[in-house]
Amino acid sequence: MSGIIPLVSAMMGPGYAGTAYIPGLSDFVPMVKKTSAMGLGGPSLVKMVIGEDLTEDQLGGSRVHCETSGCGDLEVDSDEECISAIKQYLSFFPQNCEQKPLRADWSGDPAAPIDGAILDIIPDSAAEPFDMHRLIDHILDHGYLLEIKPKFARNIIVGFGRIGGNAVGVIANNPGFLGGILDVDASDKAARHICLCDAFNIPLLFLCDVPGFMVGSRAEKTGIIRHGAKMVHAVAEATVPKLTVIVRKSYGAGYYAMCGRTFDPDLLVAYPGAEIAVMGAEGMVSIIARKQLEAADNPEELVEQMAKDLRPHIKIDKTASLGLVDDVIDPRETRRILYRALEFTQDKKIFRHPRKHGVYPV
């Protein structure tokens, strides 16, 4: 029934061995603190086989799976809170894959401008961290986001919210954690959420502030190419309405993974001052001016000056003229523009070449 009806596993107690694959194959797995646990072997078996002496909570409790493994989607304090979370989750979903999510009652004006306070949230510097949750609060109805896996791969935010009563699946980089870079866990987290929303006709909203994918020997050894490909594949495969807002920057393959022009977003807009480039200005200088920097008496000063000269060429007023975005918008107009895009794309249909299925890069 995967992808036909929503599948939920409420973890209110232990689940070991083959039983653990029930939540492993489910769409939503809330876990109750101190009482829930899951694993392929319980504490007694683990102690006998490999000698580790652990409690259920230490081995596979809610903290382990909601913060480290990513197998749990939400950590809650009680059984009652668990049931409440499931109700909230299901409110964003249709009864089955052949239907669309119901529109919630919304008494406000979705076309009304956002309060000017939104302009104070985003720093001018593309490198300065900020909490993307604050921006999301201004965009979604009542500022409400049902965040999924909030303590796992915190450099990306995924969840469900509404705009003018319309359900949307949110994928947002979080510059407040690891600069919002896409690493192995963030790629997996985003790919899963994109696939889930696409399966149940929930439009996708990308809030992009991404420096690219993680690089380095550790990233390569942990398979960043393979895991990053999961996210890119999921974005390309999705047939629901896709709306992208470039908040500050969209660098490298992050531009693709966060639904840039290549993957046919139905709306692609940017805020003033945003940057689209293969990498940041300082990174480009370090590559194209390597010889000059080696010969310079003060390479740091030279990098700063050359980056300053280069930066205007990657600013949105330049890249927008190349067709990399549809428009540059006032952040206060975000809700109005997204709401109109959702209205225009509600009957979107994509026809794909007949096939059994794609080859997913697992």
N, C-alpha and C positions, 0 to 999 in steps of 0.2 A: 504493500500500500504506500510505499515511499513515493512522495511527489503526487499522490492522488488525494490523500487527506492528511491534515497535520498530525504528526506523531509526537506525543509528549510522554516523558517518563519522569514522574515525580519521585525523587529519591528521598524517602522518609526513614529509611533503615538501611541495612547492609544488603549488598548484592554482589556475589562472588562467582568466579568461574564462568560458565556459559551465560549465566544470568546477567553478567556485566555487559554483555553485548547487546542487551535490550536497550539500555540508555545509549550505548555506543552507536546504535543504529537509529536513534530517535532524533527529531528536529530540535527539541527543547528539553533540557535536563536541569531543572532547579534542584538544589541540594540543601537539606536542612542541616544547620551547624550542629556538630557534636553527636547527632544521631545517625546521619547517613554516611555510607562508605561504599566504595566499589573497587573491585580489583579482580585480576585473573586468578589470584590465589589469596586466601585469607591468612591472618596472622599465624595460625598454627602451621599451615602448609609452608609458608614462607620461612618460618623458623627451622622447620625440618629440612627443607631443600637447600637453602643458602645461608642459614644461620643468623639471619636478621631477627632481632627480637623487638617487635613493634606493636603498638596498639592499632586498633582499626582506624582511628583518626589519623595517626601518623602515617599509616600505610596508604590509605586511600580515602581519607575524609574530604569534607567539602573544601577545605583550604587547599589541599593538594591538587584537587581536580579543577577548582575554579580559578586558581592563581597560577599553577605551574604546568599542569598537563593540558589544560584547555578542554578536558572531557566534560566538565560541568559548565553550565551556562549562567547560573545565577545562584549565589549563596544567600540563604534566607535564615531567619532566626527561629521559625516555628512551622509546624504543619499548617496552621491557619494562614500564615504568610505565604507559604508554598502554594496553597490552593488559590489564594488571591492573585499571585503572580501568573498562574496558569490562566486564570480568567482574563487578566489584562492582555496576556500574550495572544490568546485565541480571538480577542476582540478585533485584532488587526487582520485576521485571516478569513477567507471564504470557507464555506462548508466543504468544498472540494476544488480540485484543480480546474474544473470547467466553469467555475463561477469567478466573480470579482469580489474583492472585499467590499463590505457595506460602508457607505459613507456615514460618518457620525454626524449628529446634529451639531451645527456650528452657528451660534447667534451673532458672532462678530462679522466684521467686514474684511474678508481675506485680501481685498485690494487696498486696504488702508496702509499708509507708510509705516514702517517700523520706527519706533522711538529713536531719536538721534543718539541715544546712548550707545547704539551699536557701533558708531564711528569711533568710540573710545576704546573698543575691545582689541582692535587689530593694531599691533605695533607697526611703525613705518619700516623698520629694518626687517628684511626677510629672514634674518638669522635670530631675531629675538624670540624667545619662547612665549607662548600664551596658551590659555586653556580653551580649546575649541568648544567645550561644553557651553561656555558663555555665549558663543555665537549661535549655537544650536538652540539655546533657550529663546532667543529672539525670533528665530525662524519658524519654529513649530508651534502649533496651537497650544495655548496654555503653557508654553515652555516645557512640554512633557515629552520625554524620550524614555521608552522602555529599553534600557541599554542591555545588550546581550554580551556576556563574558566581560564585564566591566573591569575585572581585576587581572585579566589575562591579555597579554600583548597590548598594553595600554597606549602604545604609540599609534594605534588606530581605534576608532570608535565605531561600533556598529549597533544598530537597534531599530526600533519602530517608533514612528510618530505620525502626526497628521498635519496637513496644510489645508485650511478651509474645509476640514472634515474628511479629506482624502487621505487614505493610508499611504505612507511612504516607508521604504526601507532606507535607512541612513548609513552611508559609509563615509567617514570623515577622518582625515589625518589629524593627529593630535601633537602639535609642535611642543606642547608642554612636557612630553615624554620622549626621550631619545630623538628630539627634533622632528618627530613625526615620520621618521624614515621607515621604509618598508623592509622588514626582516622576515625570517622564515615564519615565525609565529603570526605576525601581522598579516602576511600573505595568505596563510591558511585560514585565519579568522575571517578575513574579508571575502575570500573565495567561497567559503561555506555560506556566508550570509547572502551573497549575490545569488548563488544557486537556489537557496531557499526562497528568496523573494521572487525569483523568476518562475519557480515551480508553481507558485500560487498567485501569480498575476499582480504582485505588489510592485508599483513603480519604484525605481531606484534614484536616490538623491546622493550625489557625490559632492562633498565639500573638500576641495583639494588645496592642500598646503604641504606639498611633498618635495623633499630634497632628492628623491630617487630611491633606489634599492640599496641595501647594505652591501658594502664591498669589503674585501680583505680575505686573508687565508681562512679565518674561522668561518666566515660566511660561506665561502666556497666549499669547505669541508662539510658543512651542515646542509648543503644542497640548495643554496639560495636560487640558483637558476631553475631547478625543478619546482621548488615551492613558489617562486615568483610566477612561474608559468601557469600555476593553478589559478592565480588571480587574474592574469591576462586572459586565460582561456575562458574563465567564468564571465568576464566582462564581454568578451567577443560573442559568447554563446547566448547571452541574455537577450530576450525578445520583448521584454516589457519596456515601457517608457523609461528612458535614461536621461537624467537632468544633471548637469555638471556645473558647479560654481568654482572658479579658481579664485581662492581667497587672497593668497599672496604670491605663491610660486608653484610651478609645476616643472620639475627638472627631469631630464633623462627618460628612462623607461617608466618612471612614475607617472608621466603624462599619459602614457597608454593605459597603465593599470588603473588609473583613476578616471578612466573613460574620456580620454582626449579625442580629438577629431577623428583619429584612425578607426575608432570603434563606434562610429555613428551615433553619438548622443543626439537626442531629439532637441536638446537645448544645451548650449555651451557658452556660458557667459563668464566674465571676470570682473573683479573689482579694480578700481583705478590703482595704478602702481604695481599691479601684479606682474610677474615675470614668467616667461616660457622660454626654456633653453635646454640644451643638452646637459648643462650643469650650471652652478652658480658662477658669477663673474670671476671670483678669486680662483676657483678650480680651473677655469679655462686659461687664465693667465699662467698658472703654474705649469700648464702643459705646453701652450703655444709659445711661451716666452722663457722656456727653461734655460736656454743658453744665456740670455740677457740677465736672468736672475743669478746664474752661477758667477757671472762676471761683475755683478753689481756690488758696490760697497755696502749698500743698505737694501738688501732684497725685500725686506718687509715693506719699506716705504715705496719701493718700485711696484710691488704687487698692489698696494693700496691705490696708487695713482693710475696704473693700467686698468685695474678693475673699475675704477671710477669712469674712465674713458669708454670702457666696453659696455657698462651697465645700460646706457640709453638704448643700445641695440637689442636688448632682450626685454625691455619694458613693454607693457601691453599695448601702448599706443603705436609701437612699431610692429609687433607681432600680430596685432589685430588686423593690420592692413594686408597680411599674408593669408588671411582666412583661417587662422588658428583658433579663433573664437567667433561667436555670432555677434556679440555686443559687449561693450564695457558699461557696467551699470552702477548706479548709486546703491551702496549696501542697504539703504533704507527702503529700496524698491524690491528687495529680494523676495519677500513673501508674495507680493503682487505678481511678479514675473513668473515665479514657480507655480503659483496657483493657476495662472492662465495657461501655462505649458501643460499642466496636468489635465485641464479641461480639454485642450486641443488634442491631446494624445490618448484620451480614454478609450478610443476604438482602434488603437494601433494594432496592426497585424503584420507579421513578418512570415514570409514563406521561404522555407529552407529546402535545399536539395534533399531528396529522399535518401535515407541512410538508416542503418540499424542504430548507431550512436557514434558520437565522437570518441576519440581516444584520449581520455582525460589524463593529464600528466601527474598521476599519483606517485 
